[in-house]
């Protein structure tokens, strides 16, 4: 276990080594993503006796609308209000781990299964995503219409983290009354990178303990480790899923 309140370079190195190995014996990118979020949720501790300091850990990947299954296409289409182009990138939830049972399956998410990124103007109206992209060191245009050849150099580096030290009242963090305040979320943290075909992945963490900028900066080194684990599965992203109920109270 790694104490979030005393997270160190040594902790970062240990986590990085573990995350690199998450692809072993996996069958899909979704399998790897599940291991990543479960590791971060389960192996980082907070105050004694309080369980994980993280309320929610999620891994997203941009994916073309035309390559999503029918359920995810319906979700993205309803969210956008019209039929997206097949090439439209959707920020798609691959894995989730959290404090509530309904936060432990991507199929049970109500609002975040597949978020269409149809235009730079549209992304600008989703402040958290827009800020995440910018803090990663990318332009929104590079995410919604990526050129893998131009992103190749960037993908060799760890991007900066997305960090909001105080989530309550921050205009870039949505669902203040529905999630942030009632769940006691203090800080938000994200890290990620691009994959060779141009898609972006991002791990996003909602923490009930405050995360300092110094601690947040250590997490950016984990981007490369997660990227290494995900790389072999660019052509096999989703695991088969049985049909599940689509709504539970208190979902996100």
Backbone as CSV, one residue per row, in Angstrom:
resi,resn,N_x,N_y,N_z,CA_x,CA_y,CA_z,C_x,C_y,C_z
1,UNK,0.843,-1.200,0.000,0.000,0.000,0.000,0.881,1.254,0.000
2,UNK,0.380,2.287,-0.651,1.113,3.537,-0.759,0.257,4.648,-0.161
3,UNK,0.807,5.347,0.804,0.077,6.387,1.523,0.016,7.655,0.668
4,UNK,-1.195,8.053,0.290,-1.351,9.238,-0.551,-0.810,10.490,0.132
5,UNK,-0.936,10.552,1.449,-0.498,11.748,2.174,1.023,11.861,2.235
6,UNK,1.715,10.753,1.927,3.176,10.767,1.943,3.743,10.152,0.664
7,UNK,2.998,10.309,-0.415,3.387,9.678,-1.667,4.746,10.220,-2.120
8,UNK,5.654,9.311,-2.453,7.044,9.680,-2.713,7.504,9.178,-4.075
9,UNK,8.714,9.538,-4.443,9.309,9.048,-5.676,9.415,7.529,-5.648
10,UNK,9.727,6.964,-4.488,9.811,5.507,-4.365,8.447,4.866,-4.594
11,UNK,7.389,5.480,-4.055,6.034,4.972,-4.299,5.703,5.032,-5.781
12,UNK,6.056,6.141,-6.404,5.792,6.301,-7.829,6.497,5.208,-8.628
13,UNK,7.749,4.915,-8.281,8.512,3.900,-9.015,7.882,2.511,-8.860
14,UNK,7.429,2.209,-7.654,6.794,0.913,-7.417,5.482,0.796,-8.194
15,UNK,4.674,1.843,-8.143,3.414,1.857,-8.892,3.673,1.750,-10.391
16,UNK,4.670,2.463,-10.866,4.991,2.457,-12.279,5.362,1.055,-12.747
17,UNK,6.177,0.381,-11.965,6.584,-0.981,-12.311,5.390,-1.929,-12.353
18,UNK,4.498,-1.795,-11.367,3.306,-2.652,-11.332,2.389,-2.390,-12.517
19,UNK,2.193,-1.126,-12.851,1.280,-0.782,-13.941,1.798,-1.262,-15.293
20,UNK,3.100,-1.276,-15.475,3.667,-1.766,-16.729,3.299,-3.222,-16.981
21,UNK,3.097,-3.969,-15.916,2.843,-5.406,-16.039,1.359,-5.742,-16.172
22,UNK,0.491,-4.748,-16.202,-0.949,-5.008,-16.200,-1.442,-5.689,-17.478
23,UNK,-0.646,-5.658,-18.528,-1.072,-6.283,-19.773,-0.791,-7.770,-19.855
24,UNK,-0.056,-8.300,-18.899,0.286,-9.717,-18.952,-0.963,-10.595,-18.880
25,UNK,-1.074,-11.516,-19.838,-2.179,-12.485,-19.882,-3.547,-11.830,-20.057
26,UNK,-3.577,-10.568,-20.437,-4.861,-9.914,-20.720,-5.300,-10.265,-22.140
27,UNK,-6.576,-10.075,-22.410,-7.120,-10.379,-23.734,-7.564,-9.135,-24.490
28,UNK,-7.900,-8.073,-23.762,-8.380,-6.850,-24.393,-7.851,-5.642,-23.635
29,UNK,-7.961,-4.484,-24.265,-7.598,-3.245,-23.594,-8.502,-2.998,-22.391
30,UNK,-9.761,-3.385,-22.508,-10.675,-3.224,-21.388,-10.211,-4.029,-20.181
31,UNK,-9.685,-5.239,-20.416,-9.140,-6.041,-19.314,-8.019,-5.282,-18.607
32,UNK,-7.112,-4.723,-19.401,-5.970,-3.995,-18.831,-6.460,-2.767,-18.070
33,UNK,-7.386,-2.042,-18.661,-7.915,-0.843,-18.015,-8.532,-1.183,-16.666
34,UNK,-9.253,-2.301,-16.597,-9.841,-2.724,-15.337,-8.786,-2.987,-14.282
35,UNK,-7.696,-3.622,-14.682,-6.606,-3.886,-13.734,-5.966,-2.588,-13.245
36,UNK,-5.820,-1.631,-14.165,-5.197,-0.353,-13.798,-6.029,0.374,-12.749
37,UNK,-7.329,0.508,-12.984,-8.147,1.273,-12.035,-8.279,0.541,-10.704
38,UNK,-8.366,-0.792,-10.746,-8.449,-1.549,-9.493,-7.162,-1.430,-8.697
39,UNK,-6.031,-1.417,-9.379,-4.748,-1.263,-8.682,-4.667,0.095,-7.996
40,UNK,-4.977,1.150,-8.733,-4.884,2.488,-8.144,-5.876,2.664,-7.001
41,UNK,-7.083,2.122,-7.185,-8.093,2.239,-6.135,-7.706,1.425,-4.899
42,UNK,-7.120,0.255,-5.100,-6.861,-0.652,-3.989,-5.510,-0.528,-3.339
43,UNK,-4.525,0.023,-4.059,-3.156,0.016,-3.539,-2.686,1.370,-3.007
44,UNK,-3.508,2.392,-3.123,-3.149,3.696,-2.551,-4.070,3.959,-1.370
45,UNK,-3.476,4.190,-0.221,-4.237,4.333,1.023,-4.287,5.785,1.468
46,UNK,-5.129,6.021,2.448,-5.254,7.360,3.012,-5.206,7.308,4.523
47,UNK,-6.177,7.908,5.171,-6.203,7.927,6.616,-6.494,6.522,7.152
48,UNK,-5.845,6.117,8.244,-6.028,4.766,8.784,-7.502,4.460,9.057
49,UNK,-7.923,3.286,8.610,-9.292,2.847,8.866,-10.335,3.460,7.968
50,UNK,-9.928,4.281,7.010,-10.888,4.980,6.162,-11.007,4.388,4.752
51,UNK,-10.277,3.311,4.487,-10.336,2.718,3.156,-9.610,3.580,2.136
52,UNK,-9.951,3.376,0.872,-9.282,4.117,-0.194,-9.580,5.611,-0.080
53,UNK,-8.579,6.454,-0.323,-8.836,7.896,-0.337,-9.570,8.334,-1.602
54,UNK,-9.675,7.419,-2.563,-10.306,7.745,-3.834,-11.756,7.279,-3.832
55,UNK,-12.655,8.178,-4.162,-14.056,7.785,-4.324,-14.262,7.067,-5.642
56,UNK,-13.514,7.491,-6.670,-13.756,6.985,-8.014,-12.474,7.088,-8.838
57,UNK,-12.147,5.996,-9.537,-11.004,5.973,-10.462,-11.515,5.430,-11.793
58,UNK,-11.278,6.157,-12.868,-11.788,5.732,-14.163,-10.722,5.866,-15.248
59,UNK,-10.829,4.994,-16.243,-9.949,5.078,-17.401,-10.809,5.226,-18.648
60,UNK,-10.538,6.294,-19.402,-11.239,6.593,-20.636,-10.280,6.483,-21.817
61,UNK,-10.857,6.222,-22.985,-10.086,6.227,-24.231,-10.955,6.825,-25.327
62,UNK,-10.373,7.657,-26.168,-11.129,8.127,-27.321,-11.243,6.990,-28.330
63,UNK,-12.427,6.890,-28.945,-12.699,5.782,-29.855,-13.675,6.276,-30.921
64,UNK,-13.507,5.883,-32.182,-14.417,6.362,-33.228,-15.851,5.881,-33.002
65,UNK,-16.777,6.784,-33.205,-18.193,6.454,-33.029,-18.591,5.226,-33.855
66,UNK,-18.106,5.154,-35.081,-18.487,4.066,-35.967,-17.992,2.706,-35.535
67,UNK,-17.060,2.663,-34.581,-16.515,1.394,-34.104,-17.036,1.018,-32.712
68,UNK,-17.964,1.801,-32.189,-18.594,1.470,-30.909,-19.717,0.470,-31.146
69,UNK,-20.084,-0.262,-30.092,-21.213,-1.167,-30.237,-22.522,-0.370,-30.239
70,UNK,-23.624,-1.070,-30.501,-24.908,-0.381,-30.684,-25.322,0.385,-29.432
71,UNK,-25.099,-0.186,-28.253,-25.488,0.485,-27.011,-24.722,1.789,-26.819
72,UNK,-23.407,1.740,-27.049,-22.602,2.950,-26.878,-22.910,3.980,-27.951
73,UNK,-23.199,3.526,-29.172,-23.589,4.472,-30.207,-24.887,5.187,-29.837
74,UNK,-25.843,4.436,-29.314,-27.101,5.050,-28.895,-26.864,6.079,-27.813
75,UNK,-26.011,5.740,-26.855,-25.700,6.664,-25.759,-25.076,7.941,-26.315
76,UNK,-24.066,7.801,-27.170,-23.375,8.970,-27.722,-24.319,9.812,-28.581
77,UNK,-25.149,9.149,-29.369,-26.090,9.865,-30.238,-27.102,10.657,-29.415
78,UNK,-27.626,10.039,-28.353,-28.590,10.733,-27.497,-27.941,11.924,-26.792
79,UNK,-26.672,11.749,-26.393,-25.978,12.834,-25.693,-25.723,14.009,-26.638
80,UNK,-25.368,13.712,-27.882,-25.069,14.765,-28.848,-26.340,15.400,-29.407
81,UNK,-27.393,14.595,-29.507,-28.649,15.113,-30.040,-28.853,14.864,-31.519
82,UNK,-27.875,14.254,-32.161,-28.007,13.884,-33.568,-26.969,12.805,-33.871
83,UNK,-27.033,12.250,-35.060,-26.124,11.168,-35.452,-24.719,11.711,-35.709
84,UNK,-23.719,11.264,-34.937,-22.353,11.705,-35.214,-21.816,11.073,-36.496
85,UNK,-20.781,11.653,-37.029,-20.059,11.035,-38.123,-19.359,9.769,-37.611
86,UNK,-19.196,8.754,-38.456,-18.520,7.523,-37.998,-17.135,7.782,-37.412
87,UNK,-16.453,8.808,-37.918,-15.095,9.100,-37.450,-15.058,9.937,-36.174
88,UNK,-16.208,10.416,-35.710,-16.237,11.267,-34.516,-15.660,10.533,-33.320
89,UNK,-14.689,11.162,-32.684,-14.094,10.551,-31.495,-15.048,10.683,-30.311
90,UNK,-15.179,9.599,-29.579,-15.988,9.595,-28.357,-15.087,9.227,-27.184
91,UNK,-15.105,10.038,-26.144,-14.340,9.718,-24.939,-15.106,8.615,-24.215
92,UNK,-14.594,7.401,-24.301,-15.337,6.199,-23.937,-14.790,5.600,-22.642
93,UNK,-15.690,5.319,-21.725,-15.313,4.736,-20.441,-14.950,3.268,-20.641
94,UNK,-13.687,2.917,-20.334,-13.251,1.526,-20.461,-13.282,0.777,-19.144
95,UNK,-13.069,1.485,-18.041,-13.030,0.795,-16.751,-13.267,1.784,-15.628
96,UNK,-13.833,1.296,-14.540,-14.150,2.145,-13.392,-14.040,1.347,-12.102
97,UNK,-13.525,1.977,-11.070,-13.475,1.390,-9.729,-13.870,2.470,-8.748
98,UNK,-14.688,2.115,-7.769,-15.136,3.149,-6.851,-15.739,2.615,-5.584
99,UNK,-16.186,3.552,-4.751,-16.657,3.232,-3.413,-18.040,2.599,-3.419
100,UNK,-18.811,2.789,-4.488,-20.161,2.243,-4.550,-20.224,1.132,-5.590
101,UNK,-21.073,0.116,-5.362,-21.159,-0.991,-6.333,-21.458,-0.526,-7.743
102,UNK,-22.308,0.484,-7.882,-22.681,0.946,-9.218,-21.571,1.742,-9.905
103,UNK,-20.479,2.004,-9.207,-19.327,2.670,-9.801,-18.261,1.669,-10.218
104,UNK,-18.592,0.381,-10.222,-17.595,-0.649,-10.495,-17.822,-1.376,-11.801
105,UNK,-18.706,-0.853,-12.630,-18.929,-1.427,-13.954,-19.188,-0.311,-14.948
106,UNK,-18.463,-0.308,-16.045,-18.664,0.749,-17.050,-20.059,0.685,-17.655
107,UNK,-20.665,-0.508,-17.674,-21.990,-0.638,-18.274,-23.077,0.007,-17.433
108,UNK,-22.775,0.323,-16.174,-23.769,0.922,-15.291,-23.657,2.437,-15.199
109,UNK,-22.705,3.014,-15.911,-22.570,4.470,-15.886,-23.765,5.115,-16.575
110,UNK,-24.300,6.162,-15.973,-25.438,6.874,-16.561,-24.982,7.992,-17.492
111,UNK,-23.939,8.728,-17.116,-23.608,9.938,-17.861,-22.312,9.939,-18.622
112,UNK,-21.512,8.852,-18.530,-20.155,8.949,-19.062,-19.713,7.754,-19.893
113,UNK,-20.642,6.983,-20.427,-20.250,5.797,-21.195,-19.469,6.154,-22.453
114,UNK,-19.945,7.136,-23.196,-19.294,7.530,-24.443,-19.676,8.975,-24.738
115,UNK,-18.738,9.893,-24.543,-18.998,11.319,-24.695,-18.471,11.768,-26.058
116,UNK,-19.351,12.134,-26.984,-18.890,12.520,-28.327,-18.139,13.844,-28.311
117,UNK,-16.996,13.858,-28.977,-16.171,15.063,-29.103,-16.281,15.520,-30.555
118,UNK,-17.425,16.121,-30.883,-17.771,16.378,-32.281,-17.068,17.593,-32.874
119,UNK,-16.683,18.545,-32.049,-16.053,19.765,-32.558,-15.299,20.439,-31.428
120,UNK,-14.389,21.359,-31.800,-13.652,22.096,-30.777,-14.602,22.955,-29.955
121,UNK,-15.639,23.483,-30.604,-16.612,24.307,-29.889,-17.405,23.457,-28.904
122,UNK,-17.759,22.247,-29.324,-18.488,21.351,-28.437,-17.676,20.951,-27.232
123,UNK,-16.393,20.652,-27.436,-15.527,20.274,-26.314,-15.348,21.450,-25.361
124,UNK,-15.302,22.661,-25.905,-15.160,23.846,-25.053,-16.329,23.988,-24.089
125,UNK,-17.482,23.406,-24.451,-18.643,23.467,-23.563,-18.624,22.368,-22.512
126,UNK,-17.567,21.549,-22.511,-17.369,20.524,-21.471,-16.071,20.896,-20.761
127,UNK,-16.107,21.827,-19.799,-14.872,22.418,-19.259,-13.874,21.409,-18.713
128,UNK,-14.341,20.342,-18.070,-13.395,19.390,-17.489,-12.578,18.700,-18.572
129,UNK,-13.235,18.290,-19.653,-12.514,17.625,-20.732,-11.580,18.597,-21.429
130,UNK,-12.073,19.810,-21.699,-11.234,20.813,-22.356,-9.989,21.114,-21.534
131,UNK,-10.154,21.268,-20.232,-9.004,21.561,-19.383,-8.078,20.371,-19.251
132,UNK,-8.628,19.177,-19.208,-7.795,17.980,-19.152,-6.896,17.918,-20.384
133,UNK,-7.479,18.126,-21.551,-6.701,18.083,-22.793,-5.598,19.128,-22.776
134,UNK,-5.941,20.347,-22.393,-4.941,21.421,-22.386,-3.841,21.166,-21.357
135,UNK,-4.212,20.665,-20.183,-3.195,20.401,-19.170,-2.317,19.215,-19.545
136,UNK,-2.818,18.334,-20.403,-1.978,17.251,-20.925,-0.958,17.763,-21.937
137,UNK,-1.118,19.001,-22.374,-0.197,19.564,-23.342,-0.634,19.380,-24.777
138,UNK,-1.938,19.128,-24.994,-2.478,18.923,-26.334,-3.445,20.037,-26.684
139,UNK,-3.697,20.182,-27.979,-4.784,21.010,-28.461,-6.004,20.118,-28.658
140,UNK,-7.193,20.664,-28.454,-8.412,19.886,-28.639,-8.470,19.310,-30.047
141,UNK,-8.009,20.081,-31.035,-8.032,19.609,-32.425,-7.202,18.344,-32.602
142,UNK,-6.143,18.186,-31.806,-5.306,16.987,-31.898,-6.015,15.757,-31.350
143,UNK,-7.021,15.969,-30.526,-7.769,14.859,-29.943,-8.938,14.467,-30.836
144,UNK,-9.648,15.462,-31.374,-10.839,15.133,-32.163,-10.494,14.750,-33.601
145,UNK,-9.331,15.163,-34.082,-8.906,14.793,-35.436,-7.408,14.534,-35.419
146,UNK,-6.984,13.448,-34.779,-5.553,13.237,-34.546,-4.799,12.840,-35.808
147,UNK,-3.579,13.306,-35.904,-2.648,12.886,-36.939,-1.552,12.093,-36.238
148,UNK,-1.580,10.752,-36.327,-0.611,9.945,-35.577,0.833,10.336,-35.826
149,UNK,1.155,10.778,-37.041,2.543,11.144,-37.338,2.981,12.371,-36.554
150,UNK,2.035,13.294,-36.316,2.368,14.499,-35.564,2.400,14.240,-34.069
151,UNK,1.654,13.207,-33.619,1.603,12.893,-32.196,2.700,11.937,-31.765
152,UNK,3.456,11.403,-32.712,4.443,10.372,-32.385,5.469,10.858,-31.374
153,UNK,5.976,12.068,-31.579,6.986,12.579,-30.652,6.394,12.817,-29.274
154,UNK,5.178,13.354,-29.221,4.543,13.614,-27.935,4.333,12.330,-27.138
155,UNK,3.997,11.240,-27.832,3.668,10.005,-27.139,4.883,9.358,-26.491
156,UNK,6.068,9.828,-26.826,7.262,9.292,-26.184,7.517,9.938,-24.828
157,UNK,6.739,10.937,-24.490,6.929,11.666,-23.253,5.740,11.459,-22.319
158,UNK,5.985,11.677,-21.026,4.877,11.703,-20.084,4.254,13.089,-20.132
159,UNK,2.956,13.157,-20.309,2.298,14.457,-20.338,2.177,15.012,-18.930
160,UNK,1.903,16.297,-18.865,1.574,16.883,-17.578,0.269,16.298,-17.066
161,UNK,0.062,16.406,-15.768,-1.175,15.902,-15.188,-2.271,16.962,-15.282
162,UNK,-3.500,16.478,-15.250,-4.656,17.333,-15.027,-4.878,17.338,-13.520
163,UNK,-4.848,18.515,-12.902,-4.924,18.584,-11.443,-5.794,19.750,-11.006
164,UNK,-6.788,19.441,-10.201,-7.605,20.463,-9.557,-7.480,20.237,-8.061
165,UNK,-6.713,21.096,-7.399,-6.399,20.889,-5.995,-7.639,20.974,-5.109
166,UNK,-8.547,21.888,-5.413,-9.776,22.044,-4.639,-10.960,21.949,-5.585
167,UNK,-11.623,20.812,-5.545,-12.699,20.539,-6.503,-13.975,21.300,-6.186
168,UNK,-14.259,21.513,-4.914,-15.516,22.161,-4.527,-15.531,23.601,-5.033
169,UNK,-16.567,23.915,-5.801,-16.713,25.265,-6.315,-15.916,25.567,-7.553
170,UNK,-15.134,24.604,-8.048,-14.335,24.845,-9.246,-15.207,24.679,-10.488
171,UNK,-15.222,25.685,-11.337,-16.126,25.704,-12.488,-15.802,24.631,-13.517
172,UNK,-14.591,24.096,-13.498,-14.234,23.074,-14.472,-14.706,21.681,-14.064
173,UNK,-15.148,21.523,-12.830,-15.569,20.210,-12.339,-17.086,20.177,-12.245
174,UNK,-17.738,19.319,-13.029,-19.207,19.289,-13.059,-19.787,18.530,-11.877
175,UNK,-21.119,18.485,-11.847,-21.892,17.701,-10.863,-21.507,18.054,-9.430
176,UNK,-21.390,19.346,-9.162,-21.019,19.785,-7.814,-22.048,19.316,-6.782
177,UNK,-23.328,19.583,-7.032,-24.368,19.255,-6.058,-24.714,17.771,-6.051
178,UNK,-24.533,17.122,-7.207,-24.916,15.718,-7.321,-23.817,14.756,-6.884
179,UNK,-22.547,15.180,-6.978,-21.434,14.255,-6.737,-20.325,14.856,-5.873
180,UNK,-19.772,15.967,-6.290,-18.576,16.502,-5.633,-18.825,16.793,-4.157
181,UNK,-19.864,17.562,-3.859,-20.125,17.952,-2.473,-20.631,16.781,-1.628
182,UNK,-21.675,16.053,-2.050,-22.159,14.964,-1.191,-21.148,13.847,-0.987
183,UNK,-20.248,13.626,-1.945,-19.266,12.555,-1.797,-17.969,13.029,-1.147
184,UNK,-17.921,14.287,-0.789,-16.741,14.804,-0.093,-15.484,14.829,-0.947
185,UNK,-15.633,15.088,-2.240,-14.478,15.117,-3.137,-13.680,16.399,-2.890
186,UNK,-12.398,16.229,-2.626,-11.532,17.371,-2.370,-10.704,17.757,-3.599
187,UNK,-10.141,16.748,-4.293,-9.257,17.029,-5.428,-9.551,16.087,-6.579
188,UNK,-9.215,16.536,-7.788,-9.302,15.702,-8.982,-7.924,15.628,-9.628
189,UNK,-7.626,14.467,-10.182,-6.316,14.233,-10.776,-6.483,13.369,-12.016
190,UNK,-5.784,13.709,-13.075,-5.810,12.892,-14.279,-4.424,12.794,-14.887
191,UNK,-4.159,11.662,-15.525,-2.920,11.516,-16.270,-3.183,10.614,-17.457
192,UNK,-2.393,10.763,-18.514,-2.622,9.966,-19.703,-1.631,10.272,-20.796
193,UNK,-1.929,9.761,-21.992,-1.028,9.913,-23.120,-1.785,9.558,-24.389
194,UNK,-1.086,9.569,-25.507,-1.683,9.126,-26.762,-1.146,7.743,-27.121
195,UNK,-1.936,7.035,-27.922,-1.547,5.733,-28.446,-1.120,5.905,-29.904
196,UNK,-0.418,4.931,-30.478,0.152,5.121,-31.823,-0.849,5.497,-32.904
197,UNK,-2.075,5.011,-32.813,-3.069,5.345,-33.836,-3.719,6.708,-33.609
198,UNK,-3.291,7.415,-32.556,-3.770,8.770,-32.334,-4.813,8.927,-31.257
199,UNK,-5.312,7.813,-30.718,-6.310,7.925,-29.653,-5.651,8.335,-28.339
200,UNK,-6.423,9.028,-27.528,-5.984,9.489,-26.215,-6.557,8.579,-25.144
201,UNK,-5.758,8.239,-24.121,-6.317,7.600,-22.933,-6.063,8.497,-21.731
202,UNK,-6.944,8.419,-20.767,-6.813,9.250,-19.562,-7.333,8.479,-18.355
203,UNK,-6.550,8.478,-17.306,-6.990,7.980,-16.001,-7.420,9.194,-15.187
204,UNK,-8.637,9.159,-14.675,-9.171,10.293,-13.909,-9.552,9.814,-12.521
205,UNK,-9.074,10.530,-11.519,-9.247,10.151,-10.116,-9.965,11.267,-9.366
206,UNK,-10.977,10.891,-8.598,-11.667,11.821,-7.696,-11.315,11.407,-6.269
207,UNK,-10.636,12.295,-5.547,-10.077,11.962,-4.241,-10.803,12.670,-3.102
208,UNK,-11.049,11.917,-2.041,-11.646,12.508,-0.835,-10.590,13.149,0.063
209,UNK,-9.343,12.914,-0.236,-8.261,13.613,0.447,-7.665,14.635,-0.514
210,UNK,-7.215,15.778,-0.005,-6.600,16.762,-0.905,-5.310,16.222,-1.499
211,UNK,-5.074,16.543,-2.760,-3.848,16.147,-3.452,-3.071,17.410,-3.785
212,UNK,-1.859,17.503,-3.266,-1.038,18.688,-3.503,-0.456,18.647,-4.909
213,UNK,0.030,19.788,-5.362,0.637,19.844,-6.697,1.897,18.991,-6.757
214,UNK,2.641,18.920,-5.645,3.851,18.089,-5.624,3.512,16.616,-5.781
215,UNK,2.461,16.174,-5.079,2.034,14.787,-5.206,1.499,14.527,-6.606
216,UNK,0.694,15.444,-7.119,0.124,15.278,-8.453,1.215,15.131,-9.510
217,UNK,2.287,15.887,-9.363,3.345,15.847,-10.372,4.000,14.468,-10.458
218,UNK,3.981,13.709,-9.363,4.564,12.373,-9.387,3.758,11.409,-10.249
219,UNK,2.466,11.673,-10.380,1.608,10.757,-11.128,1.833,10.841,-12.631
220,UNK,2.415,11.935,-13.121,2.581,12.045,-14.572,3.519,10.971,-15.104
221,UNK,4.415,10.467,-14.258,5.324,9.412,-14.704,4.611,8.084,-14.912
222,UNK,3.402,7.960,-14.377,2.653,6.719,-14.550,2.029,6.605,-15.936
223,UNK,1.955,7.726,-16.660,1.351,7.704,-17.992,2.044,6.711,-18.912
224,UNK,3.359,6.737,-18.928,4.105,5.856,-19.817,3.891,4.400,-19.450
225,UNK,3.812,4.114,-18.156,3.620,2.735,-17.722,2.265,2.196,-18.160
226,UNK,1.224,3.014,-18.005,-0.103,2.584,-18.441,-0.117,2.446,-19.961
227,UNK,0.524,3.355,-20.649,0.586,3.275,-22.111,1.225,1.963,-22.558
228,UNK,2.319,1.584,-21.921,2.998,0.334,-22.270,2.067,-0.862,-22.082
229,UNK,1.279,-0.837,-21.019,0.352,-1.941,-20.751,-0.780,-1.991,-21.772
230,UNK,-1.241,-0.828,-22.244,-2.366,-0.773,-23.176,-1.961,-1.044,-24.622
231,UNK,-0.718,-0.748,-24.976,-0.271,-0.763,-26.370,-0.604,-2.038,-27.144
232,UNK,-0.415,-3.221,-26.582,-0.647,-4.425,-27.395,-2.100,-4.643,-27.790
233,UNK,-3.014,-3.824,-27.263,-4.436,-4.106,-27.439,-5.172,-3.007,-28.218
234,UNK,-4.431,-2.243,-29.021,-5.090,-1.188,-29.799,-6.139,-1.737,-30.761
235,UNK,-5.934,-2.946,-31.246,-6.879,-3.520,-32.203,-7.906,-4.427,-31.546
236,UNK,-7.828,-4.595,-30.240,-8.809,-5.413,-29.517,-9.139,-4.688,-28.221
237,UNK,-10.094,-3.781,-28.310,-10.343,-2.852,-27.203,-11.341,-3.400,-26.198
238,UNK,-12.506,-3.845,-26.665,-13.599,-4.158,-25.747,-13.719,-5.648,-25.462
239,UNK,-14.035,-5.954,-24.211,-14.355,-7.321,-23.819,-15.841,-7.559,-24.031
240,UNK,-16.244,-8.799,-24.322,-17.679,-9.082,-24.457,-18.392,-8.836,-23.135
241,UNK,-19.601,-8.272,-23.210,-20.375,-7.987,-22.002,-21.758,-8.578,-22.122
242,UNK,-22.182,-9.219,-21.040,-23.567,-9.672,-20.975,-24.469,-8.462,-20.806
243,UNK,-25.730,-8.608,-21.210,-26.691,-7.517,-21.026,-26.908,-7.282,-19.546
244,UNK,-26.843,-6.003,-19.136,-26.991,-5.663,-17.731,-28.039,-4.579,-17.584
245,UNK,-28.631,-4.424,-16.371,-29.578,-3.335,-16.163,-28.911,-1.990,-16.404
246,UNK,-29.687,-1.043,-16.932,-29.090,0.211,-17.389,-29.241,1.372,-16.430
247,UNK,-29.902,1.154,-15.304,-30.028,2.295,-14.381,-30.077,1.835,-12.948
248,UNK,-29.252,2.469,-12.131,-29.259,2.274,-10.685,-29.202,3.638,-10.041
249,UNK,-29.806,3.785,-8.890,-29.732,5.074,-8.217,-28.317,5.432,-7.836
250,UNK,-28.005,6.703,-7.953,-26.705,7.191,-7.502,-25.568,6.927,-8.458
251,UNK,-25.843,6.566,-9.695,-24.782,6.269,-10.633,-24.104,7.548,-11.115
252,UNK,-22.922,7.329,-11.746,-22.218,8.417,-12.428,-21.790,7.924,-13.787
